[in-house]
C-alpha cells in the first residue's frame, strides 16, 4: 500500500472487539514506532505495552478523563473495551 492510499483510507476505531491482540503484534507496532524517523535522531519516545488484565482497567480509567469527544456515546461497555494499550512516553525536558 502506498503512503497516500494509507492516508486517505485510514479510519478511527471507536469501538473494539473483546479479542486479545497477540504480544507479537503489539511488539511489531512498538518496533514500527521506534523505527520512525525523529528530528536529529533524538528518539524522545519510549513505548510501554500494557496488556495485563489487572492494569487495563486502571489505564482505561485514566484515559477516560481526557478522551473527551473521541469517546463513543455512552462510553465503552464491558466486553467492548481495548484489550491492550501501547502507552507512549515523550521526554519533555530539553537538553541545553
C-alpha positions in Angstrom: 0.0 0.0 0.0 1.3 3.4 -0.9 1.5 6.1 1.7 -1.1 8.2 0.0 -3.6 5.3 -0.1 -2.9 4.6 3.6 -3.6 8.3 4.4 -6.9 8.6 2.5 -8.2 5.1 3.6 -7.4 5.4 7.3 -10.2 5.3 9.8 -10.5 5.8 13.5 -11.7 2.9 15.6 -14.2 3.9 18.3 -15.4 0.5 19.5 -13.4 -2.7 20.0 -13.8 -6.4 19.9 -13.2 -8.3 23.0 -10.4 -10.2 21.3 -6.9 -10.1 22.7 -4.1 -8.8 20.4 -1.1 -11.1 20.4 2.0 -9.8 22.1 3.9 -10.4 18.8 1.7 -7.9 17.0 2.0 -5.4 19.8 5.8 -5.7 19.7 5.7 -5.1 15.9 3.6 -1.9 16.4 6.2 -0.7 19.0 9.1 -1.6 16.7 7.5 0.3 13.8 7.0 3.4 16.1 10.6 3.0 17.4 12.0 3.0 13.9 10.0 6.0 12.7 12.3 9.0 12.0 12.8 11.7 14.5 14.4 15.1 14.2 18.1 14.7 14.7 17.5 11.0 15.6 16.8 12.2 19.1 14.4 9.4 19.9 12.5 11.1 22.7 9.8 8.5 23.0 9.6 5.3 25.0 6.7 2.8 24.5 5.2 0.6 27.1 2.8 -2.3 26.2 0.0 -2.7 28.7 -1.9 -6.0 28.3 -2.1 -7.2 31.9 -5.7 -7.8 32.9 -5.2 -6.1 36.3 -3.7 -2.9 34.8 -6.1 -2.5 31.8 -9.0 -1.0 34.0 -6.5 1.5 35.6 -5.3 2.7 32.2 -8.9 2.8 30.9 -10.0 4.9 33.9 -7.0 7.3 33.4 -7.6 7.9 29.7 -11.4 8.3 30.0 -10.7 11.6 31.8 -9.1 13.2 28.7 -10.6 11.4 25.7 -13.4 14.0 25.5 -15.0 14.0 22.2 -13.2 10.9 20.8 -15.1 8.5 23.1 -18.3 6.8 21.7 -21.7 7.8 23.0 -22.4 6.1 26.3 -18.8 5.1 26.7 -17.4 1.7 26.0 -19.4 -1.1 27.7 -17.6 -4.1 29.3 -16.7 -6.5 26.6 -16.1 -3.7 24.0 -13.1 -2.1 25.7 -9.5 -2.3 24.4 -7.6 -5.5 25.5 -4.2 -3.8 25.3 -2.7 -0.3 25.1 0.6 1.0 23.8 1.5 3.9 26.1 3.9 6.4 24.6 6.1 8.4 26.9 7.7 11.5 25.5 10.6 13.1 27.1 9.7 16.7 27.7 12.9 18.0 29.2 15.2 19.6 26.6 19.0 19.3 26.9 20.9 22.5 26.7 
